[in-house]
Amino acid sequence: MTKCDMVGMCLIGIGDAFPRIISNKVQLIFDNLPSALEQARGGTVARSAYLAQAWPGVPDVPAIRTVPGFESVGFYGIFPAKGHAA
């Protein structure tokens, strides 16, 4: 949508991603608001991406208005360990 040239890579969760972005081994990550916002407010990383829609809890983070048609969808799943009783 933006014509950016990016290469994706698999990381094992955000705990694996933040050290890499802080050390500039990775230049961009997509993260959920709670952990990303705390890192940005703490000055550890620069905030350069924004919410898909305005959120009253963080008025200092603007909504994306420059990428027509942008949509971000998250999914969470929690599963018991193998062998767990139904």
N, C-alpha and C positions, 0 to 999 in steps of 0.2 A: 504493500500500500504506500510505503514511503520511498520505495526504490533504494533502501539501505542494503548494502552488501554485508550479510552476516553469516557466520558459520555457527551452527548449534553444537553444543557439547553436553553430555550427561554428567551431572554432578549428584552426589549423594546428599541431597537436602541442602537447606540454606546454610547449615553449619559448615558445609564444604565450600559453598559459594562465596561467603563474605571474606574469608581470608584471601581467596584468589582475587577478588575485586579490589580489596584494600592494597594488595601487593602488585596490582596492575597486570596480573597474569590473565585476567579476564576483564574485558572492558565494559560489559553490560550484563546485568542480570534482571530477570523478572521475578519479583518477590511479592508476597502479601503485605498489605499495609502495616500491620503492627510491628514486625521486625524491621522492615525497610525504613519506616518513619523514625523509629528510635535510633537507628544507625545514622540517618540523615541529620536528625536534630542533634545528635551527639558529635557531629562533625567528622565521623569516620568515613563516610562516603558522601558524594555529591548527589543531590536529588535532581535527576534530569527527566524522570518520567512522572506522569501524573495519574490521578484517578480517572477512570472512564466516565464517572459522573461525580458531581460535587457531593461532598459528604460533610454534614454539619459539624461532626466531631473534629475535623481538621480543616478549618477555614483557610489556613495558610497553604494548602495544597490545591492548586487549581485543577479543574477538570480538563481533559483533553478536548480541545476544540479545533486543533490543527490537522487532524487526521480523519477526514470524513469516512464514516462507516466503521471506525475502530470499535472493537468489542473485545472484552476480556472476560473469560469465564473460568472460575476456579472450581475444583472438586476435592473433597476430602473423604477419605475412607478409613474406618477403624475396624480392624479385624482381630479376633482372638488368636492366640498361638495355636499351632498345629496340635491336634489331639484334645482341644478344649471341648468339654461336654456341651451339647446343644442346649 
